[in-house]
Amino acid sequence: MTLRQAQDRSLGHIERLEKGFRKKVGEWFQECWSKKLYVLIYCSSRTQEEQEELYKKGRTTPGPKVTNARGYPPQSLHIDQGEGARAIDFVPLAESRTGWTAAWDDQESYEIAHKIAKTIGGLRRLDWEEPHLEDASVKGWRELIAPQKEEPKEKKKSIFNRNPWSSR
């Protein structure tokens, strides 16, 4: 893969993100590349079906477990709830004889990428999923499938307002 191909693929994934998150990820991506830390965003939004297939890996289909997030109900911030995805998966790139390749085990590059994300702000890292960043403006998937409605606070009733003739 060339750096141009990696950049185009990553920018395509950034376009599929929720507007506010897209801005943060774009800043993070640009900052990583400006520091010569070339990262490839290989996943942004997924359908519920794709997420459910990933969930099945290591459970009902062969291979290691990939995720703890189900597709039904949508338990991943990768699932677009109508405004764009709120999570990305990325991998650092390393130069090889044939171009640039995924450096899945490059812990140092992951650490640097996560530090950059922290300085940008608005991006949350999951401790158990190294190549993952998500939107820190939401608490989690539950907030997206059942947004918390703010109940209007009831005004306290005063007997003085109701009965102006009453003694104070």
FENRAVEN-V924376 format. One record per residue. N is the residue number from 0. PHI is phi in radians with two decimals (999 if undefined). Layout:
n:N phi:PHI
n:N phi:PHI
This chain:
n:0 phi:999
n:1 phi:-1.59
n:2 phi:-1.10
n:3 phi:-1.10
n:4 phi:-1.12
n:5 phi:-1.12
n:6 phi:-1.14
n:7 phi:-1.07
n:8 phi:-1.11
n:9 phi:-1.12
n:10 phi:-1.11
n:11 phi:-1.09
n:12 phi:-1.22
n:13 phi:-1.07
n:14 phi:-1.11
n:15 phi:-1.57
n:16 phi:-1.66
n:17 phi:-1.04
n:18 phi:-0.88
n:19 phi:-1.15
n:20 phi:-1.19
n:21 phi:-0.97
n:22 phi:-1.09
n:23 phi:-1.12
n:24 phi:-1.15
n:25 phi:-1.06
n:26 phi:-1.10
n:27 phi:-1.07
n:28 phi:-1.06
n:29 phi:-1.09
n:30 phi:-1.15
n:31 phi:-1.03
n:32 phi:-1.16
n:33 phi:-1.15
n:34 phi:-1.63
n:35 phi:1.12
n:36 phi:-1.71
n:37 phi:-1.45
n:38 phi:-2.09
n:39 phi:-1.98
n:40 phi:-1.50
n:41 phi:-1.81
n:42 phi:-2.68
n:43 phi:-2.26
n:44 phi:-1.57
n:45 phi:-2.31
n:46 phi:-1.43
n:47 phi:-1.09
n:48 phi:-1.12
n:49 phi:-1.08
n:50 phi:-1.14
n:51 phi:-1.13
n:52 phi:-1.10
n:53 phi:-1.11
n:54 phi:-1.10
n:55 phi:-1.21
n:56 phi:-1.04
n:57 phi:1.44
n:58 phi:-1.97
n:59 phi:-1.96
n:60 phi:-2.17
n:61 phi:-1.09
n:62 phi:1.99
n:63 phi:-1.33
n:64 phi:-1.09
n:65 phi:-1.87
n:66 phi:-2.64
n:67 phi:-1.78
n:68 phi:-1.65
n:69 phi:-1.35
n:70 phi:-1.58
n:71 phi:-2.21
n:72 phi:-1.15
n:73 phi:-1.16
n:74 phi:-1.80
n:75 phi:-2.14
n:76 phi:-1.32
n:77 phi:-1.29
n:78 phi:-1.38
n:79 phi:-1.28
n:80 phi:-1.68
n:81 phi:2.00
n:82 phi:-2.05
n:83 phi:2.05
n:84 phi:-1.24
n:85 phi:-2.19
n:86 phi:-2.67
n:87 phi:-2.33
n:88 phi:-2.10
n:89 phi:-2.43
n:90 phi:-2.50
n:91 phi:-1.17
n:92 phi:-1.88
n:93 phi:-2.24
n:94 phi:-1.31
n:95 phi:-2.27
n:96 phi:-1.13
n:97 phi:-1.81
n:98 phi:2.35
n:99 phi:-1.92
n:100 phi:-2.36
n:101 phi:-1.15
n:102 phi:-1.90
n:103 phi:-1.03
n:104 phi:-1.75
n:105 phi:-1.44
n:106 phi:-1.05
n:107 phi:-1.09
n:108 phi:-1.17
n:109 phi:-1.06
n:110 phi:-1.04
n:111 phi:-1.10
n:112 phi:-1.06
n:113 phi:-1.22
n:114 phi:-1.14
n:115 phi:-1.08
n:116 phi:-1.04
n:117 phi:-1.14
n:118 phi:-1.23
n:119 phi:-1.19
n:120 phi:1.45
n:121 phi:1.41
n:122 phi:-2.07
n:123 phi:-1.99
n:124 phi:-1.73
n:125 phi:-1.75
n:126 phi:-1.03
n:127 phi:-1.61
n:128 phi:-2.34
n:129 phi:-0.93
n:130 phi:-1.46
n:131 phi:-2.07
n:132 phi:-2.29
n:133 phi:-2.41
n:134 phi:-1.23
n:135 phi:-1.40
n:136 phi:-1.40
n:137 phi:-2.01
n:138 phi:-1.29
n:139 phi:2.89
n:140 phi:-1.11
n:141 phi:-1.06
n:142 phi:-1.12
n:143 phi:-1.44
n:144 phi:-1.54
n:145 phi:-2.48
n:146 phi:-0.94
n:147 phi:-1.26
n:148 phi:-1.55
n:149 phi:-1.45
n:150 phi:-1.33
n:151 phi:-1.15
n:152 phi:-1.29
n:153 phi:-1.34
n:154 phi:-1.27
n:155 phi:-1.21
n:156 phi:-1.56
n:157 phi:-1.85
n:158 phi:-1.21
n:159 phi:-1.26
n:160 phi:-1.30
n:161 phi:-1.32
n:162 phi:-2.17
n:163 phi:-1.08
n:164 phi:-1.43
n:165 phi:-1.22
n:166 phi:-1.33
n:167 phi:-1.86
